[in-house]
Amino acid sequence: MRALLCLLLPVALLAADRPPNIVIVLADDLGYGDVRAYNPSRGKIATPHLDRLAAEGMRFTDGHSSSGVCSPSRYTLLTGRYHWRTRLQSGIVGVFGEPLIAADRLTVPGLAKRQGYRTAAIGKWHLGWDWPIGEGDKALFRNYKEADRTAPEADKAAWRKVFTQKIPGGPTTRGFDTYFGTDVPNWPPFCFIENDQTIGVPDQPLPKALLGSNLASLPGPALPEWNLERILPALTARACTFIEDAARKPEPFLLYLPLTTPHTPLAVNAAWKGKSGLNNAAADLIMETDAAVGQVLAALEKSGAAGNTLVLFTSDNGFASYVGVKELEQQGHFPSGPLRGYKSSAFEGGHREPFIVRWPNQVTAGSTCDQLVHHADVIATLAEIWGTALPPEAGEDSFSFLPLLKGSKQPTREHAVSCAAAGTPSLRLGNWKYIATQPAQLYDLGTDLGETKNLADSQASRVTAMKAQLEKIITAGRSTPGTPQKNDVKVRRFTASSKETATAPAK
């Protein structure tokens, strides 16, 4: 009977008796200052759809990822646990790497499924799979160099053997009902993956013309006539289709949309080439990314689900300086806004991200929050929205920011850890920030957001206290109250030179 009523009643009426839909949009390499709403005086790229999202929701100005690079940030967002508690002490999951999220770990989509949600991931995964690659073929897949290969037909046969099989260990084994994406768009395999199998069999070497120049980064197996420009439109279309379909169903939905842009490949579609006016492909791709988000928001409106959907927009790390940051700054666009550093850095520009939440009738439109929040906080926030408790072994570093969404001015977390790509951690404690280098670095972000004055020498006792706090967070296996937990590995203590995190202060 309920199913019949669901077919007859409009979506707007059904929304009243179910929890909110959740849409998490994760941009890739989008800097804090790349969204005009965050950088009105020194942002030269038009982002009307993201600006509108901010105007209709809450804009957090102190939101952080777990790392200055990709895979670790994704792990933390989906699990509520710092990535450095795993084997990933530095860097990212390698090409054809193994799963980073343990099979028995509770994730955001896994928790959502317990509440009766339909869950989907559409986009860049980059958290590893159990690729069915034989021991003798690993070099072919993980270190492929066409010039060194003497038996191309044998290589193609090995590729066909792998890509005609199912690929375990991916998103559909970590809480998602369905998956569609490219895994890592600038790495092989150059094809789309749906659920646990490639769409088509990539058995041709990627053409050399698509390698380098901020396009694909690694050679390897590709579908014939693979097109890099089609990736973002395909993900956007699939996301819109999912929303339109899910909105008609009686159960709520959770969509995780980790976009592949504006990360490389800087494959800009014709309609957006040159649109930024900055003679920079990354800037054009930011505008195309903004338009893609606009299409997803329009799909929510069209489906009737927008009024009962919490949308979270953020980025995995800061802007990649190697795609023309100096030229952009010379033209007046500062991708990190007032912050120091870019992607990979432990400075704020590496991990302080755009962080916007729109939730109609729950979050005050046009509001701003300056409290500290972190990607790790997503799972605890959703748990509180759903009125459920996380088990002791889940969300070990996740603090609910639901009170902030409701207008509270009190901090929901006192401290947070974010790392450089090389693994060097930084610890926030209130406005103070400690970077665990040798020599140590200490900044008062309340008076020096650009991290220009290292106060470690004059605040030696504070450095000692923050170093001890970081050690406590590491050894307890959690940073939230609760039963101590075990880290997966012995956590590395970094003693890197301060030069490893040094970049010029924001101009």
N, C-alpha and C positions, 0 to 999 in steps of 0.2 A: 504493500500500500504506500509506504514512504517513497519507494522508487517511482511510483506513478505520480505522486504529488510533486516530486522533484522535477519530473518532466513537464508538469503543468505550470508550476510557479516560476516567476521571473527570478533571476539571480539575486536581485536586490533584496527580495523577501527572504530567500534562503540564507543570505549572509547573516541575518540576525541570530540564527540558532547554531552557528558554528564558529570556532575560533578563527582568528585572522589568517588569511593566506600570507605566505612569506616569500618575498623575492629578494635574493641577495645577489647584487651585481658587483663583481670584482673586476675592475680594470687592471691592466697589466702595464706597469711602468708609467703610470700617470702621476705626475708630481703634484705636490700640495698646491703649487701656484698655477697649475695648468687649468684649473677651474676658475672662471672669472669671478664667481662669488667669493672665492677665497683670496683673490689677488686683484682687486679692482684697479689699483693704481699701477701695478707692474705686470699685469697679465694682458697680453695682446691677442689671445686666441678666443674667438667667440664660442661660448658653450651655452647656448640658450636653454637647452633642455635640462642640463644639470643645474643651471641657475634657477630654473623654474622649480625643479625638485627641491632645491634648498629653500626657496621662497614658500613652498607648500609644506615644509617639514622643519626639522631641527638640524642645524649645522653645527657639528662638533668641531672645535678648533684645536683639540688636543687628543686626537685619535691616532693610534699607532698600530703598525704591523709588528710581527715578531722578529722580522729580519729585513735587511736591505736588499734581499733577493727573494726569488719566487717560491720554490718548493717549501722552504720552512714556514713562510707566511701562510701558505695554503693549509699546511698541516695544522697550524695553531688555530686558524679560523674554524676549521671543521671539527676540531677535537676539544678546544678550550684548554690545551696543554702546550707549554712551551716546547718548541721543536728540539731544543738542545737536550731534552731529556731522552731523545732517541739516538740512533746511530748518526744522525745528521748533525754533527758538531760544527760543521762549516760547509759552505758551498750549497749545491743543489743536488737533486736526484739526477744521476747520470743518464746518458742515452741508453735506452732499453734497460733502465734500472729496475730493481725489485721494489715491491710496495713498501712505503714508509709507514702507513697507518696499519697497525696490527689488526688482524682479522677480528679479534674479540674486543676491540676498543669501541666504546660508544661515541658516535659522531652526531653532528647536528641532524643530518637526515635520518640516522638511526633512531634518535630520540623523537623526531617528528613522526616516524612510522608508528611508534608506540602510542602516539596520540591520534592515530587514524588518518594521517596525511598521505597523499600521493606525493612522491618525491622525484625530482628529475635534476640531473646535472647536464648542462649544455655548454660546451666550451673547452677550455684548456685544463687538463687534469694535472699532469706533471707531478704525480705522487707515486709513480711506479706501478708496474703490473708484473704478474708471473708469466713473462713472455715464454712461450714454448720453444726456446732456442736450445739446441743441442750443445753440449760442452765444446765440441770441435768447431762449432760455427760462431762462437761468441765474438771472435775477432772480426769476422765478416760484418756482424751487425753493429758492434760497438766501436770499431775503429776502421771503418770502411774507407779505403782510398782507391778509387777506380784505377789510378795509374799503376798501382802495385798489383792489381789482379791479373792473373794469367789465364783464368778459366771463367770468362763471363757467363757462359751458359750454365756452368755449375753454380755460380753465384745466384743466378736467377732461379734455378731449381731449389736452392736452399731457401730463398725468400718465399717462393710459392709454398714450400712445405710448411713454413711457419704461419703465413698469412691466410692459409685455407683452414687453419685450426681456430678453435675458440681461444681467447686470451683471458685466463683467470686473473683474479686479484685486483680488478679494476673497480670503478665506481659502483657497479651493481652488486659488488660484494662488500661495500662499505656504507650501505644504508640507502642508496639510491635505487628506485624502481627502474629507471631508465637512464641511459647516457647517450649523448651524441656530441662528438667533438673531434679535434685533431690531435689530442694529447699534448704535443708541443709543436706549434706551427712551424718553427724554424729548424726542427730536427726531424729525422726519419722516424717512423714511416710517413711518407707524404701522401696522406689519404685521410678520409674521415673514418672514425670508428663509431659503430652503433652498438651499444650494450657491451658485448664481449667479442665482437668480431669486426674486422675491417670491412668497409663497403668497397668491394672490388679487391683485387689482389695486386698490391704494389710490387712489381717485379722488374721495374726498369730503373736504372740509375737516374737520379734527378739531373736534368740538363744543367750543364756548367753555367749557363746564362742566368740561372736562378740562385747561384751561390755567391756569397760575398755581397759587397755594396749594400749592407743592411737589409739583405733579403734572407734566404736560408743560410744557416750557419754551418751545417754539417752535411756532407754528401751521404747518399744512401738510397734505399728503395723508394720508388715513387710510382704512382699510377701514371700511365701514359697521359700526356697532356695535362698534368696537374697544374692548377692555376692558383697562385697565392692570393690573388685579389678576391677570389670567390669565398674565402674563409669567413670573414666577418659577416657578409650578407647572409650566408647559409646559416650561421649560428643565430643571427637575429631572426630570420624567418622561422627557424625551428622553435625558438623561444616564444615567438608570437603565436604559433600554432599550438604549442603546449598550453599556453595561457587560455586561449580561446576554447580548447577542448576541456581543460581542467575546470574552467569556470562553470561548465554545464553539469559537472558531476556533484553528487551530494557531499562528498568529503572535501575538506580543505586541501590546499596544495602548497608545497614548498619547492621553489625553483632556485637552484644555485646556478648562476650564469657567470662563470669566470671567462670574461672576454679575452681574446688573444691580442688585443690592441690597447694602447699604441706601441707595444713591444714590436721588435722586428719579427717577421719581415715587414718592412715599411712598404707594403704593397697597397698603394692608394688607388681606389677606383676613380675612373675618369671624371665623374661628377664632382670629385673633391680635390682633384689635383690643382694646386695653386690657390685654393680657396682661402687659406689663412693669410695670404699676402706676405708671408715671411720667407718665401723661397726655401722651405724646409719640409721634407716629406713627413716627419714626425708631427709637425704642427698641423699639417693637412689631415693626418690620420686621427689626431685628437678631435678635430671637427667631425670627421666621419664617425668616430666612436660616440661622440655626443649625439649625433643623429640616430645611431643605432639604439642608444638608450631611449631616445625620444620615441622610437617605434615601439619599443617594449612597453613604455608608459601608455602609449596610445592604444596598444592591444588590451591593456588592463581596463582602460576607459571603455573601449568598445564592447568588451566582454561583460561589463557591468560589475566586475570584481574589484575595481579600484578602491571603492569606499570601505572595503573590508580587507585591505591588503597592506601589510607592513613592508615597505621597500627600504632596504639598506643598500646604499652605494658607497663603495670605498675602492682602494687600490692596494695591490700587493706590496709595492715598494715605490721609492721615488723615481724620478725621471732619469733615464739613461744619458749620462753626459756625453757619451760617444756618438750620439746621433745629432750633433751640431749645437751643443749648448752655448758655446762661445758666440756663435753667429746669432743665436736667438737673443742672448743678453745684449749684444751690440744693437739689436733692433728694439730693445726695450721690453722683451718678454723674459721673465725670470721664472723658470719652471718650478723652482723651490720657493718662490715668493721671498719672504724675509729670512728663510732658514739657510743654514750652512749645510753644504754637502748635497750629494745626489745618490742615486742608486748605488748599492753596495756599502754605503757608509754607516758608521754608528752615530754620526751626527744627525740632527733632526731631519735634514733633507732626505736621508736614506729611508726613514720609516715613519715620519709623521705624515699622515695621509688625509686626503679628503674623506670625510666620514659623515654621511647624510642619512637621516632617517625620516621617512614620511609615513605617517600612520593616521589617516583621517579620523577626526573626532577623538583622538587619543593624544596626539602630539600637537602642540601649539604651532600653527603655521608661522613661518618667518622667524622662528626662535633660534637662539644661538646658545650653545653650552660650552663653557671653557674648562669643564672638569676632565680629568684624565680618564680615557677609555682605551680599550685595546681589542684587537681582533679576537683574542682569547675569550672575551666577554660574551660573545654571541650565544654560546650554548646555555650559559647560566641565565641570560636574559630571556631567552625563549622558554627555558624551563619554568621561570617565574611567571611568564605570561600564561603558560599552560597549566600552572598550578601543580607542578610536579617537582620532586626533589631529584637531584643528581645522585647516583650512587657514589660512595667514597672514592672509587677508582676511576672516576670520570670527571672531566672538567676541572682538573687539579689547579689550574691557574685562571679560572673563569669567575669573574665577579659580575653579577647582574647590574646593568645600568638602567633597568626599568624605572627606578625612582627618578632618574634624570629625565627620562622621556615624559614622566608625569609632572615635571617642573621643579623637582627638588634641586636645591643649590648645594647640598652636602656631597662630599666626595663619596663615590662608591668603591673606589680602590685607592690606596695610599701609595702604592708602588707599582712599577711595571719594568719588565726587562725586554729590551730590543737589541738585536745584534747586528754587527757588520757582516758582510758576506764571508769574511775570513773567520768569523766566529767570535770576534771580540765583543763582549757584552757591554751594554750600558744599562745602568739602573736609575730609574726615576724614583725619587722619594719627595713627594710634594713638588715644589718648584726646582729642587736640586737634582742635578744629573751627574752621575759618576760614570766615567768610561774606564774600563779596567785595562789600561795600557801601562807601559813603563816608559817614562814616568806617568803617573796617574793624571787624569784630567777631571776637573770639577767645574761645573757651570751653574750659575743661578739663572734659570730660564725666565724667572719673574722679572728680571731687570736686563737680561742679556739673551734674548731669544736667538740671536745670531751666533751664539757661542764664540764670542771673540776674546773673552777674558778667562783664562784658566786660573781658577782660584785655589787649586790644590795645595800650593805651598802655604798660603795664608789660612787655609781651613783644614789643616792636617788632621785634627780630631774628627771632623766630619767625614773626611775621606776614610779614616779608619772605621768609623761606625757604618758607613755605607758598604764598605768592603765586607764587613761582618754580616750585614743584612743580606747581601748577595749570596754569601756562603750559606746562610741559614735557608734561603729560598732553594738553593741547590740541594743541600743535604736532606731537607724535609721531603723532597719529592713532590712538593706542592707549595703554592704561595697563598692558597686560601685556607681558612680554618678547617680542621678535620683530621682524620687519621693520617699519619705520615704514610707516604707511598714510596715505592722504589722507582728510581730512574731505570731506563732500559739498559744503560751502559754506565761506565764510570765517566762522569762529566768532566770534560777537559777544562782546566783552569788556564786562562789565557794570560800570557805575559808579553804580549806583542809590543813592539815599539809604537809610540804615539804616531809615528810617521805612517803607519798602516791605515790609520783612520783620518789622516790629515788631508783636508782640501781647503781651498781658499775660502775665507768667510764670505757670506753673502754680501754682494755689493749693494 
